[in-house]
Amino acid sequence: MNKPAKQALEPLASRDLFPTPPSFAARARINRSTWAAQRLDDAARDPLAYWEAAADALEWRTRWHQVLEWSAPRSKWFLGGTLNATESCLDRHARSWRRTKAALIWEGEPGEVRTLTYGQLHDDVCRFAGVLRALGLVSGDRAAIYLPLVPEAVVAMLACARLGVIHGVVFGGFSAEALCSRINDASCKVVITADGGARKGQVVRLKDTVDQALANGACPSVTSVVVLRRTGHEVSMTPGRDRWWHELVRDAQPVREAVAVDAEHPLFILYTSGTTGKPKGVVHSTGGYLTGVARTMRWVFDLKDEDVFWCSADVGWVTGHSYVVYGPLANGATVFLYEGAPTYPGPDRFWEMIARHRISILYTAPTAIRTFMRLGDHHPQRHDLSSLRLLGSVGEPINPEAWRWYHQAVGGGRCPVVDTWWQTETGAIMASPLPGLTAQKPGSCTKPLPGVEMDVVRQDGSRCADDEQGFLVIKRPWPSMMRTVWGDDERFRQTYWVQVKDPATGAPWYFTGDGARRDQDGYLWVIGRVDDVVNVSGHRLGTAEVESALVSHLAVAEAAVVGRPDELKGQGIVAFVTLKDGRPPSEALVEELKRQVASEIGSFARPDDIRWANALPKTRSGKIMRRLLRELATTGRVTGDTTSLEDFGAIAALRPAED
């Protein structure tokens, strides 16, 4: 395990503080005068009672007799409890006034719009669950979902859950090889896909990819493929295996009575994107996971019945699972879905849709925010964004400059920004402002949420001093924590539970893999993965720190920093930089950026090489693929796995800086 980097930085508590606007706080679900705020201290004193109260908000068939059984790293929550996730997400709403409320508002990239009420979504899920049952799926079986971001993707997930079938959603940008490996790892019986999807004006031919994945018996567990007609282009259908979604649904017998499962029954397997190594099949339970996402959805986003909530993630990633599907629907929210690219057919597509659909909460990634910042303030300014009342950030640490732009250019200075920290493995948000209560600092995810005990420690487990960089750990269990790695329990233990221990008892703590600091106000500043470091002349530098220094320059929209071997210094620093529109690259700007990094961090952090990039190579979830950049910086070419890459042109276009 790498030691976290050390830098001489200003005291973090001295950075800008943004109190919640009084007009927002007055109407917030949690503010200084509400009952919930008075209970926050109780959560720290008795977290089990806190989580038990959170679980009470779900629909249970059988109540639990014990809240937690814990023997690190094994956890069981709500022992003896039984439930079905769809009864919390659909049935109870379909029985109430929400039956006619919009559950999903979907817009396709070409411009089609569909709305499904809770009653309609419930009916669609029951009918498609009948399809899956007719195909032979029973509780505990696995199904792979490989769909574009259309309402049927949500229907497929919930139909699986209704039967107790464990779904494994594979993002539609993954290759046939990646899809095949995930199907085989989980021994999926059924693959649910579409003829294709829309992306940047082109058809993504999903069924062709499925055919390649299954070719020559490569996935022997698969007995059926269900194909949704989305684009209408011609596809190959294998007799006896492939069936059209619409034909199966037409003849299906709806499953009106959901299958009750144990609270610990796996709800889904979700594979990590593969940016740092072999994908891991992260397993999440039903009762604990749903408790975590339902509570955090309600509290972090100050959710109201009149809100239109847009989390821009695809359901192929955990953000889409937790805050497009299960969290919002468990709370009876109206969820907006958009199928396509954020800047297609024009750079203002996001803002036009927000204005037209009167979206009130936007939850998106720093990568997207920096892209929009680069395109210019005039695009959001062209549209009426007055419906927005809350903004959120997810996926990676957001640099302060992007935070301020988001707050002002998109939120008009009136919308709190909930900068959230969590992981696929945690299932739900772990650290975030409570927007009616917590003052925000640009770049900080503020404090752990109620019921969560996080800290910044040294490798020996001792607590770091204020502003000292260390390892981010979680000290006690929480309901939505991953249960294991599918089929590889030892990998689960070795990856997360052996690195850092309680120095007093020797008990393992959950190691997040992230480095962080805690300021004098107790706010957390996550700097990124501890393995995202470069060692320059004995100085271990977090790449996020160098990137933040670069992005703070007025000309820079985005930056990614990697190390390359250097005979003298051990490693040199290579920075890939994207400039804002209208700022031309030049040798003078190269030197200016190098001076800025040296000024903000120290001369030892001065980049050896700055390369201009029209775009940085990213996964579809918005993560920069630094592994590819390291290879490019070291060898001048890329030979590694690029299956999760969003735009292959981003690699081809990278070049050294020139005059």
MOUR-V763698 format. One line per field, one symbol per residue. ss: DSSP state (A for helix, B for strand, O for the rest). phi: phi as a letter, one per 30 degrees, with the letter a starting at -180 (. if undefined). burial: # if it has 16 or more other C-alpha atoms within 10 Angstrom, else .. A space follows every 50 residues. Layout:
ss=???
phi=???
burial=???
This chain:
ss=OOOOOOOOOOOAAAOOOBOOOAAAAAAOOOOOOOAAAAOAAAAAAOAAAA AAAAAOOOOOOBOOOBBBBBBOOBBBBBBOOBBOAAAAAAAAAAOOAAAA OBBBBBBOOOOOBBBBBAAAAAAAAAAAAAAAAAOOOOOOOBBBBBOOOO AAAAAAAAAAAAAOOBBBBOOOOOOAAAAAAAAAAAOOOBBBBBOOBBBO OBBBOAAAAAAAAAAAAOOOOOOBBBBBOOOOOOOOOOOOOBBBAAAAAA AOOOOOOOOOBBOOOBBBBBBOOOOOOOOOBBBBBOAAAAAAAAAAAAAA OOOOOOOBBBBOOOOOOAAAAAAAAAAAAAOOOBBBBBOOOOOOOOOOAA AAAAAAAOOOBBBBOAAAAAAAAAAOAAAAAOOOOOOOOBBBBOOOOOOA AAAAAAAAAAOOOOOBBBBOBOOOOOOOOOBOOOOOOOOBOOOOOBOBOO OOOBBBBOOOOOBOOOOOOBBBBBOOOOOOOOOBBOOOAAAAAAAAOOOO BOOOOOOBOBBBBBBBBBOOOOOBBBBBBOOOBBBBOOBBBBAAAAAAAA AOOOOBBBBBBBBBBBOOOBBBBBBBBBBOOOOOOOAAAAAAAAAAAAAA OOAAAOOOBBBBOOOOOBBOOOOBOAAAAAAAAAAOOOOOOOOOBOOOAA AAOOBBOOO
phi=.ddddbbdbdeddddeccddeeddedcddbbdcdeedddddddddbdddd dddddddcccdbddcbdbbbbeccbbchdidbabeddddbeddddcddec ddcbccbdedkdbbbcdddddedddedddddddddjdbejdcbccbbddb edddededddddciddcbdcedcddddddeddeddchddbccbbeabcah iccdddddddeddcehidbdddcbbccddcciddbdbdeiccbdedddde cdcecdcdddbdeddddacbdddidbleecddccdcddedddddddeddd chdbdddccbcdddddcdedddbccdddddcidcccbbdcddccdbdcee dddeddchdcbcbbceeddddddddjddddddbdcdddbacbbajadcde ddeddedcdcciicceccdccabeddibdcbadcddbcdcbejcdibede icccacbdddjddddeicdacdbccbdbddddcaceibdddedddbbbdb bdddciddcdcdiccabbddcidcbdcjedddbbcchicccddddddddd dddddccabbcbcbebddcjbcccccbccdeicddadddedddddddddd ckddcdddbbcdbdacdbdddjddddedddddddcibbbddbdcddbddd ddddaddbd
burial=..###.#....##......##..##..####.....#..#..##..##.# ##.##..###..##..##....#.#####.##############...##. #########.....###################.#.############## ##############################.###.##############. ...###########....#.##.#######....#......####..##. .####..##################...###################### ####..#####################################...#### #####..###################..##..#.################ #######.###..##################################### #########.##.#.#####################.....##..##.## #......############...##############..############ ###.###########.....##########....#...##..######.# #..####.##########################...#...#####.... #..#..#..
